[in-house]
Amino acid sequence: MRTRNSSRIPVAIVTARTVSIMRSQQWLERQLKRQLPAEYFLLTFTVPAQFRALTAAAPALIYDLLLTCSWETVRTFARNDKQLRGESGAIAVLHTHTRRLDYHPHASGNARWRY
C-alpha cells in the first residue's frame, strides 16, 4: 500500500489481474456450494489417431457419435458396476484441438454418481 503525499489517504494498488483472480475465486466458491452431494470423476474420451482423418471429413457425424457413445459408456458403467450402482449425470465439453492447436478431437467432462 502507498499513500498520497497531499492527503495521506491509503491507496491500494489493485491490478486488473488481481481483480480477475478474485472474481474467478468467488465464482468457483459459488459453484462449489451448488454441487450435489455425490462423487465426481474426470473423464476423457478420445478419437483414436487412426480415425482423425475420417473425423475431419465428417465432423458433425463423428462428434455426435463421440458424445453419444461417451454418455452411453458412463450410463452403462454406472448401472452395471457393483460399487457404483446408481444413476449418473455428466457434463461434457467437446474439444477439437490441443493447447498446441494440434487436431485432437476428444470429449472431457465430469461425471457424478448418486448412491
C-alpha positions as CSV (number, residue, x, y, z in Angstrom):
1,M,0.0,0.0,0.0
2,R,1.2,3.5,-0.6
3,T,-0.1,6.9,0.5
4,R,-0.8,10.0,-1.4
5,N,1.5,12.8,-0.3
6,S,-1.1,15.5,-0.3
7,S,-3.8,13.9,1.9
8,R,-2.1,10.8,3.4
9,I,-5.0,8.6,2.4
10,P,-4.0,5.0,1.9
11,V,-4.4,3.9,-1.8
12,A,-4.4,0.2,-2.5
13,I,-2.8,-0.8,-5.8
14,V,-5.0,-3.4,-7.4
15,T,-4.3,-4.6,-10.9
16,A,-6.8,-5.9,-13.4
17,R,-5.2,-9.3,-13.0
18,T,-5.8,-9.3,-9.2
19,V,-9.5,-8.4,-9.8
20,S,-9.8,-11.2,-12.3
21,I,-8.3,-13.7,-9.9
22,M,-10.6,-12.5,-7.1
23,R,-13.7,-12.8,-9.3
24,S,-12.7,-16.2,-10.5
25,Q,-12.2,-17.4,-7.0
26,Q,-15.6,-16.0,-5.9
27,W,-17.3,-17.7,-8.9
28,L,-15.6,-21.0,-8.0
29,E,-16.8,-20.8,-4.4
30,R,-20.4,-20.1,-5.6
31,Q,-20.3,-23.2,-7.9
32,L,-18.8,-25.5,-5.2
33,K,-21.8,-24.6,-2.9
34,R,-24.2,-25.7,-5.7
35,Q,-22.6,-29.2,-6.1
36,L,-24.7,-32.2,-5.4
37,P,-23.7,-34.5,-2.5
38,A,-22.1,-37.1,-4.9
39,E,-18.7,-38.3,-6.1
40,Y,-17.3,-36.6,-9.2
41,F,-14.9,-38.2,-11.7
42,L,-13.0,-36.5,-14.5
43,L,-13.4,-38.5,-17.8
44,T,-11.8,-38.1,-21.2
45,F,-12.9,-39.9,-24.4
46,T,-10.6,-39.5,-27.3
47,V,-10.9,-40.2,-31.0
48,P,-8.0,-42.6,-31.9
49,A,-5.4,-41.1,-34.3
50,Q,-6.3,-43.7,-36.9
51,F,-9.8,-42.1,-37.2
52,R,-8.9,-38.4,-37.2
53,A,-8.9,-38.1,-41.0
54,L,-12.4,-39.5,-41.0
55,T,-13.4,-37.2,-38.2
56,A,-12.1,-34.2,-40.2
57,A,-14.1,-35.3,-43.3
58,A,-17.4,-35.7,-41.4
59,P,-17.0,-33.7,-38.2
60,A,-20.7,-33.3,-37.3
61,L,-21.4,-37.1,-37.5
62,I,-18.3,-38.2,-35.6
63,Y,-18.6,-35.5,-32.9
64,D,-22.2,-36.6,-32.3
65,L,-21.1,-40.2,-32.1
66,L,-18.3,-39.3,-29.8
67,L,-20.6,-37.5,-27.3
68,T,-23.4,-40.1,-27.6
69,C,-21.0,-43.1,-27.1
70,S,-19.3,-41.3,-24.2
71,W,-22.6,-40.8,-22.4
72,E,-23.8,-44.4,-23.1
73,T,-20.5,-45.7,-21.6
74,V,-20.9,-43.6,-18.5
75,R,-24.5,-44.7,-18.0
76,T,-23.6,-48.4,-18.6
77,F,-20.8,-48.3,-16.1
78,A,-23.0,-46.6,-13.5
79,R,-25.7,-49.1,-13.9
80,N,-23.6,-52.3,-14.1
81,D,-20.7,-51.7,-11.7
82,K,-21.2,-53.3,-8.3
83,Q,-19.6,-50.4,-6.5
84,L,-21.3,-47.6,-8.4
85,R,-24.9,-48.9,-8.8
86,G,-26.7,-45.7,-9.3
87,E,-27.8,-43.0,-11.6
88,S,-25.2,-40.9,-13.3
89,G,-25.1,-37.4,-14.6
90,A,-22.4,-35.8,-16.7
91,I,-21.3,-32.5,-18.2
92,A,-19.1,-32.9,-21.2
93,V,-17.2,-30.5,-23.5
94,L,-16.1,-31.3,-27.0
95,H,-12.6,-30.2,-27.7
96,T,-11.2,-30.4,-31.2
97,H,-7.6,-29.2,-30.7
98,T,-4.9,-29.4,-28.1
99,R,-3.4,-26.3,-26.4
100,R,-0.7,-26.5,-29.1
101,L,-3.5,-26.4,-31.7
102,D,-2.9,-30.0,-32.9
103,Y,-6.1,-31.6,-34.2
104,H,-7.1,-34.0,-31.4
105,P,-10.9,-34.4,-31.0
106,H,-11.9,-35.5,-27.6
107,A,-14.7,-35.1,-25.1
108,S,-13.8,-34.3,-21.5
109,G,-16.1,-33.7,-18.6
110,N,-17.2,-34.5,-15.1
111,A,-19.5,-37.4,-14.2
112,R,-21.1,-38.0,-10.9
113,W,-23.0,-40.8,-9.3
114,R,-25.6,-40.9,-6.6
115,Y,-25.8,-44.0,-4.5
